[in-house]
Amino acid sequence: MRFHHWTYVCLLSLILLAAFGGSRVEKRREAPVAVPQDSTEVPPTKLNSPAPTNAEITQAVARIFGNVVSVPQRRTDFLSADLNGDGSDDLAVVVDLHPQGKRSAADQFANWSLQDVRSVELPPAHTAVYTYSPNAPRPEIRARQVLAVVHGYGPKGWRDAEAKQAYLLVHAAGDHLSVARISELERQGTPIPRMSANPSWAIVESIGNREVTIYWTGAQYAAADVTKSAGQLTKR
Amino acid sequence: MRFQKYKHTTLFVLFALLGVLALVAAVPAPDAPTGFSTPTLTGNPGSLSEGNGLPFPSGETLADDQATFEEQDGVDKGLGPLYNAQSCVNCHQNPVTGGGSQVSELRVGHRDSTGRFVNPTITINNGQTTVIGRSLINDRSTCAEAAERVPDSENMRTFRMSLNVLGDGYVEAIDSNTLAAMALNQRQQTGGRIAGEFIQVPVLEAPGNNRGGRFGWKNQQASLLSFSADAYLNEQGITNRLLGTDSTSICKTTADPEDVDNDIDRFAQFMRATKAPPLDPVAAATSAAQAVSTLFNQVGCANCHVTAITTAPSGTVINGGQFTVPDALGNKTIHPYSDFLLHNVGTGDGIVQNGPADTANKFRTAPLWGLRTRDRLMHDGQSLTRNDAILRHAGEATFVINNYRSLNSAQKNQILQFLNSL
């Protein structure tokens, strides 16, 4: 009987020790971490996608913008290319703003970003001190048309139902949309200040009597006038 | 016989104790103290500040450490030749010492013909000297000859916003294995759509030791002492015992290491002693905010903006054996709204820092604690509204943001109001 008594006393002591003193007795060292090395990014494998049809474009625009904008039926200015450099094809298309849609286009909870391509501030070259003052007013839509851009997702690009990151670009709706390599534009003297080296392609189009490039800066779309020698640009 | 007599009582006491123990084990770690409680003071720095309970060595105080954090260094203390600011507090101050700010730093670089990121070669001193081996461009110099300018060839030009360091002692006290486990769980729970990358980086004060990176936009540092040494050199140009060489010797008048008082220890201790950023007490107390907290999880934001993490038990030896987690930081629940992992959410700028090449387009999930004190959002400060910042997420975050898109305006507004309570 006495043996059992001491057994219980010892057990009780151990419990008390574990409860109130155990954690402070010995130090624990952070264990080394074995990290699986499988995190290498694989760019999406593009499908050999056919040329976009008007029906596909209309469907994509409706999916994202609803009835705020529509693809003009008389003539569709569009292109499909990887504009943001994520390896997935994006869509750029000139769209008509519905007369009642201007307010919706600028709605603060809209599912797209409304941007004025002329109001982009970027860090310039050749300066030691640069003060960034992003005080551009929210774009005011006066034109009847804007350029809609839908960023692609995965191998299907802008055709993917998940591709919903989208932009309505003010002062960017032009004619004769094509794409040119950013490196070529730069080589020919067109400045493309940007915050990401990922994009390889930029839109080139005519706005009025000017040739303009619209490109992804890493955070938004910006515009720059194409230098005159760019007549020899390889466009597609 | 006597034992037999009390046998049932003894057994009852034993089982009751075991029950209490089980309850104690099930109790979640207590929340870390929160507060913006390090007001910036010029006359008597730190005199009104309140720490998180971290004990200070004899003769040292939070006030002294805060004064060192706020100290304006000059050329006599080793400032420059290239630098961005004269003091830690110049960038880490909003709304109190240790918070973030609107100050950004400039990083540049380019890609070679194989697509690999290359740090710039910056020519200074009328073409006679080059600064190499880093993407950072310092905005200031102690003499005109040392001033850095961005060459046209460096066509990747981006900003990095100054980060909050309040509560970073708790972040340091998170076991690296906790971060690695979160990365694994995230992958499993989202079918691989979200795959935070955990990287290990050198602990400068423990040569030869690596640890899970958690500080900086690229998780380039794992300990607050390493972070302090890095910032003292690269943001203020002050060499120290862990990083002893300036990026240039043009106009340099002081001998290395310039941090003769070991200020880096005081910086690290100050950050370890700060409370975590608090919620807005009024906004967070509303039932609407509490309901939206659930919506935040349902949409999927909390996959990466993790709402609660428990720090390692006190007594855990971390940072390659150089720091033991004290009671004030150990076994605490924090609410950083971050997983401290690197993700590609479509905002990458291609710049590689401490991590492997595949981190070029990844950033650490921005901790959302203290978000209500920020106006310029995301790593480059280019998103000015909460909604724009959300919509800017793509890549790994695509399906989460599409969930957000499917909310009605009232629900979106609730999410934004919730963010404004953090």
Boltz contact constraints between the chains, C-beta under 6 A:
constraints:
  - contact:
      token1: [A, 1]
      token2: [B, 3]
      max_distance: 6.0
  - contact:
      token1: [A, 5]
      token2: [B, 3]
      max_distance: 6.0
  - contact:
      token1: [A, 8]
      token2: [B, 10]
      max_distance: 6.0
  - contact:
      token1: [A, 15]
      token2: [B, 17]
      max_distance: 6.0
  - contact:
      token1: [A, 19]
      token2: [B, 21]
      max_distance: 6.0
  - contact:
      token1: [A, 27]
      token2: [B, 315]
      max_distance: 6.0
  - contact:
      token1: [A, 27]
      token2: [B, 317]
      max_distance: 6.0
  - contact:
      token1: [A, 28]
      token2: [B, 316]
      max_distance: 6.0
  - contact:
      token1: [A, 29]
      token2: [B, 317]
      max_distance: 6.0
  - contact:
      token1: [A, 30]
      token2: [B, 175]
      max_distance: 6.0
  - contact:
      token1: [A, 30]
      token2: [B, 316]
      max_distance: 6.0
  - contact:
      token1: [A, 30]
      token2: [B, 318]
      max_distance: 6.0
  - contact:
      token1: [A, 31]
      token2: [B, 177]
      max_distance: 6.0
  - contact:
      token1: [A, 33]
      token2: [B, 176]
      max_distance: 6.0
  - contact:
      token1: [A, 33]
      token2: [B, 177]
      max_distance: 6.0
  - contact:
      token1: [A, 33]
      token2: [B, 180]
      max_distance: 6.0
  - contact:
      token1: [A, 35]
      token2: [B, 198]
      max_distance: 6.0
  - contact:
      token1: [A, 39]
      token2: [B, 197]
      max_distance: 6.0
  - contact:
      token1: [A, 40]
      token2: [B, 358]
      max_distance: 6.0
  - contact:
      token1: [A, 41]
      token2: [B, 358]
      max_distance: 6.0
  - contact:
      token1: [A, 109]
      token2: [B, 409]
      max_distance: 6.0
  - contact:
      token1: [A, 109]
      token2: [B, 412]
      max_distance: 6.0
  - contact:
      token1: [A, 111]
      token2: [B, 405]
      max_distance: 6.0
  - contact:
      token1: [A, 113]
      token2: [B, 391]
      max_distance: 6.0
  - contact:
      token1: [A, 123]
      token2: [B, 157]
      max_distance: 6.0
  - contact:
      token1: [A, 125]
      token2: [B, 150]
      max_distance: 6.0
  - contact:
      token1: [A, 125]
      token2: [B, 152]
      max_distance: 6.0
  - contact:
      token1: [A, 126]
      token2: [B, 149]
      max_distance: 6.0
  - contact:
      token1: [A, 128]
      token2: [B, 147]
      max_distance: 6.0
  - contact:
      token1: [A, 128]
      token2: [B, 148]
      max_distance: 6.0
  - contact:
      token1: [A, 128]
      token2: [B, 149]
      max_distance: 6.0
  - contact:
      token1: [A, 129]
      token2: [B, 139]
      max_distance: 6.0
  - contact:
      token1: [A, 134]
      token2: [B, 384]
      max_distance: 6.0
  - contact:
      token1: [A, 153]
      token2: [B, 398]
      max_distance: 6.0
  - contact:
      token1: [A, 162]
      token2: [B, 398]
      max_distance: 6.0
  - contact:
      token1: [A, 164]
      token2: [B, 402]
      max_distance: 6.0
  - contact:
      token1: [A, 164]
      token2: [B, 405]
      max_distance: 6.0
  - contact:
      token1: [A, 165]
      token2: [B, 394]
      max_distance: 6.0
  - contact:
      token1: [A, 195]
      token2: [B, 158]
      max_distance: 6.0
  - contact:
      token1: [A, 195]
      token2: [B, 349]
      max_distance: 6.0
  - contact:
      token1: [A, 196]
      token2: [B, 349]
      max_distance: 6.0
  - contact:
      token1: [A, 196]
      token2: [B, 350]
      max_distance: 6.0
  - contact:
      token1: [A, 197]
      token2: [B, 111]
      max_distance: 6.0
  - contact:
      token1: [A, 197]
      token2: [B, 156]
      max_distance: 6.0
  - contact:
      token1: [A, 197]
      token2: [B, 350]
      max_distance: 6.0
  - contact:
      token1: [A, 198]
      token2: [B, 350]
      max_distance: 6.0
  - contact:
      token1: [A, 218]
      token2: [B, 349]
      max_distance: 6.0
  - contact:
      token1: [A, 219]
      token2: [B, 382]
      max_distance: 6.0
